[in-house]
Amino acid sequence: MKLRVSFSELLVAGIVVTGIGLAGWQVFGSRAGTGPSPALTIRVPALSTQATAGKNAFDANCAQCHGANGSGTDKGPPLVHDIYNPGHHADESFHRAVRQGVRQHHWPFGDMPAQPQVSKAQIEDIVRYVRELQQANGIVSRPHRM
C-alpha cells in the first residue's frame, strides 16, 4: 500500500508541529531548568514591611531551590514567572505547596516536598514578597484558560 502525501498536507503538518514546539518553548524554555539567563535580571522594588519579612523567610527556606529573588535554579522553578500569576496560581496555591508539598506539574524538577518548618505567618509574608516581585517585573493577574 502506497501512502501519498501532498505538499500542502506536509506544510500544514509542519506548521502545526512548529506551533506546538514554540508554545512548549515559551512555557518550558531554556530557562526552565536554570532560572533566568544571565542577561535577564529580576527587578527588586522597594519592599513593604511584610514583603521584607517575606524576603528573609524566603532566603532562609526557599531560595536554595527557587533562587535568589525567585529567579529559579536547577533544583526549582522561577516564581517570578507568568505561570505563577495570581490568576493561575492564587495565593492559596503557595500555602498548599508549602504545607502539603506539590506534585510536579509545570516544570521538570520533580515533586516539591512540604516545608513544615515554615509557619503560616511566614508563608503569608513569602507570598507578599513573591507578589511584589512579580508586580515589579510585569507579572499581573490573568485568568487561567485551558
Order of alpha helices (4+ residues) and beta strands (2+ residues): alpha-alpha-alpha-alpha-alpha
